[in-house]
Amino acid sequence: MKAGLDTSVVLRLLLGQPTDQAARAVGFLDELSREDRRAVVSDLVAAEVYFALQHHYGVTKQDALTGLRRLFADDEIEPLGAVGHGLATDGLASAKPGFVERLIHGAYDQGKDQ
């Protein structure tokens, strides 16, 4: 069984702030692991995290993308939709179409209307 993470949980995992909420997010992942469940992140959550990191936390596009890549690197959290494929694009921080546009195109290609 899978458990979807929302934007605030992913931000806490990436930023480690506020520390009490970040610790709860890590604890939640540990709990899922003990229960043999997987955490998943949707395209919409990935897009929100990408923009929130830049606009609310002053993170560069490149660093936001790097953070998202690291989030999925150890396979503890699974990207849904086009996130994984989109993050694999070389030079994504300056690519056209950009990251979020690739997520939108991926959803349309999969027959979704997110």
C-alpha positions as CSV (number, residue, x, y, z in Angstrom):
1,M,0.0,0.0,0.0
2,K,1.2,3.5,-0.8
3,A,0.9,6.8,1.1
4,G,0.9,10.0,-0.7
5,L,3.0,12.9,0.7
6,D,1.7,16.4,0.5
7,T,3.7,19.5,-0.3
8,S,4.4,20.5,3.4
9,V,5.8,17.1,4.2
10,V,8.1,17.1,1.2
11,L,9.3,20.6,2.1
12,R,10.1,19.5,5.6
13,L,12.1,16.5,4.4
14,L,14.1,18.7,2.0
15,L,14.7,21.7,4.2
16,G,14.8,20.1,7.7
17,Q,12.8,23.0,9.0
18,P,11.0,23.6,11.2
19,T,13.0,20.9,13.0
20,D,10.1,19.4,15.0
21,Q,8.0,19.0,11.8
22,A,10.9,17.7,9.8
23,A,11.5,15.0,12.6
24,R,7.8,14.0,12.3
25,A,8.1,13.7,8.5
26,V,11.2,11.5,8.9
27,G,9.3,9.5,11.6
28,F,6.4,9.0,9.2
29,L,8.8,7.6,6.5
30,D,10.2,5.3,9.1
31,E,6.8,4.1,10.1
32,L,5.9,3.4,6.5
33,S,9.1,1.4,6.1
34,R,8.3,-0.7,9.1
35,E,4.8,-1.3,7.7
36,D,6.3,-2.3,4.3
37,R,4.5,0.6,2.7
38,R,5.9,3.2,0.2
39,A,5.7,6.9,0.2
40,V,4.7,8.5,-3.2
41,V,4.9,12.0,-4.6
42,S,2.6,13.2,-7.4
43,D,3.4,15.6,-10.2
44,L,1.3,18.3,-8.6
45,V,3.2,18.0,-5.3
46,A,6.5,18.0,-7.0
47,A,5.5,21.2,-8.9
48,E,4.3,22.9,-5.8
49,V,7.6,22.0,-4.0
50,Y,9.6,23.2,-6.9
51,F,7.9,26.6,-6.9
52,A,7.8,26.9,-3.1
53,L,11.5,26.3,-2.8
54,Q,12.2,29.1,-5.2
55,H,9.7,31.7,-4.2
56,H,9.4,31.2,-0.4
57,Y,12.8,29.9,0.5
58,G,15.1,31.6,-2.1
59,V,16.4,28.3,-3.6
60,T,17.7,28.4,-7.1
61,K,16.0,26.3,-9.9
62,Q,19.1,24.1,-10.0
63,D,19.1,23.5,-6.3
64,A,15.4,22.8,-6.2
65,L,15.7,20.2,-8.9
66,T,18.7,18.7,-7.2
67,G,16.7,18.4,-4.0
68,L,13.9,16.7,-5.7
69,R,16.3,14.3,-7.4
70,R,17.9,13.4,-4.0
71,L,14.4,12.9,-2.6
72,F,13.9,10.0,-5.0
73,A,17.5,8.7,-5.2
74,D,17.3,6.1,-2.5
75,D,13.9,4.6,-3.7
76,E,12.3,5.2,-0.3
77,I,10.0,7.7,-1.9
78,E,8.5,6.9,-5.3
79,P,7.7,9.6,-7.9
80,L,4.4,9.2,-9.6
81,G,3.4,10.4,-13.1
82,A,6.1,12.2,-15.1
83,V,8.3,13.5,-12.2
84,G,10.9,10.8,-12.4
85,H,11.2,11.1,-16.2
86,G,11.2,14.9,-16.0
87,L,14.0,15.0,-13.4
88,A,16.2,12.8,-15.6
89,T,16.4,15.6,-18.3
90,D,19.9,17.0,-18.7
91,G,20.2,20.8,-18.2
92,L,16.7,20.9,-16.8
93,A,17.1,24.2,-14.9
94,S,17.4,26.1,-18.2
95,A,15.7,23.7,-20.5
96,K,12.6,24.6,-22.6
97,P,10.1,23.4,-21.9
98,G,10.9,23.7,-18.2
99,F,10.3,21.2,-15.4
100,V,6.6,22.0,-14.6
101,E,5.7,22.2,-18.3
102,R,7.2,18.7,-18.7
103,L,5.0,17.5,-15.8
104,I,1.9,19.0,-17.5
105,H,2.8,17.4,-20.9
106,G,3.5,14.1,-19.2
107,A,0.0,14.1,-17.6
108,Y,-1.6,14.9,-20.9
109,D,0.4,12.1,-22.5
110,Q,-0.9,9.7,-19.8
111,G,-4.5,10.8,-20.5
112,K,-4.9,12.7,-17.2
113,D,-6.3,16.2,-17.0
114,Q,-4.6,17.5,-13.8
